[in-house]
Amino acid sequence: MNWINERLAVGEINDAMNHEELKRQGIAGVLSLNDFPTFIPSMGFDWHRVQLHDGPGNTPADLARALDVLDDLLDRHRTLLHCASGVSRAPFVAAAYLATKEGLTLDEALAAVTRKRPIANPDPALFHLWREYQTYRENGNGNGNGHKPTT
């Protein structure tokens, strides 16, 4: 697990499964980008899942939902954002979040993420998703600017 900033960590499935380390790091929010694991609320985490895929098959609405859920979690908690290996989807969503929140280009935001998580290497199809998401936002959908999820 690597801290991108003081509130956002990016990691892999093993990081998410290490509940004691999450607690030790002060992490109370978890956003999983895979279909596993499914935590239950009694474990003490504010846990959410927005399934994204490496490669094609994601929609701009999927990315908008991930960004909205992440924004909501980060407003309230130190948060772990994870996918299976922490190489593609989680670093990409972290970069997309930084780009929307800090007014960076995706390349600038990904460079910032990669400085903190050197293994970051998003699937090329996710860059295509980013371009689709930009158009989606320009058309008034998924503003990515603090809209709170209803999930």
Secondary structure, 3 states (H helix, E strand, C coil): CEECCCCEEEECHHHHHCHHHHHHCCEEEEEECCCCCCCCHHHCCEEEECCCCCCCCCCHHHHHHHHHHHHHHHHHCEEEEECCCCCCHHHHHHHHHHHHHHCCCHHHHHHHHHHHCCCCCCCHHHHHHHHHHHHHHHCCCCCCCCCCCCC
